[in-house]
Amino acid sequence: MRLKTTYYKNLLISLKRGGYRGILSNAKPLFYLAIFKGIEDGWIIGNKILYDEQLEKEYLNFYKMYDSQSKPAPFYKPFYHSTGESFYGIHWKEGQLPKHTWHTPSAKYLRDHCEYAYFDNVLWELLQDPESREELRNVIINHYLR
């Protein structure tokens, strides 16, 4: 399990992040913290990360906690752009991928066409272990938010 945890720690400190005027966004790290919280609290189950108000609320709470000086990136951006990471994907209703993958789909498009997002099976299993989840959470906080 240590080797797997180390592998995902390395992926988490190598996130592809957008930016504005030379400042990198913390939207993805904060989004993952919100997901970890949902797993911990038991409202994200079965490796189905829903595009819903509860996850968006947690995401905004983490923004207030760690990045209160900047305007939060809209929730739909990290939800969609996390597909650029090897460990995250989206299951589309009826295979309806966005027409232009270079363009961020709107929140409405995601609500209407996304069934759920998911982590790869190995990361999902790691996140079921409280100790591993805490270790991954600390990597995000220490690398991006301190």
Secondary structure, DSSP 8 states (H G I E B T S, - for coil): -HHHHHHHHHHHTT----EETTEE--HHHHHHHHHHHHHHHTSS-TT-B--SHHHHHHHHHHHHHH-TTS----THHHHHHGGGSTTEEEEEGGG---S-TTS---HHHHHHHEEEEEE-HHHHHHHTSHHHHHHHHHHHHHHH--
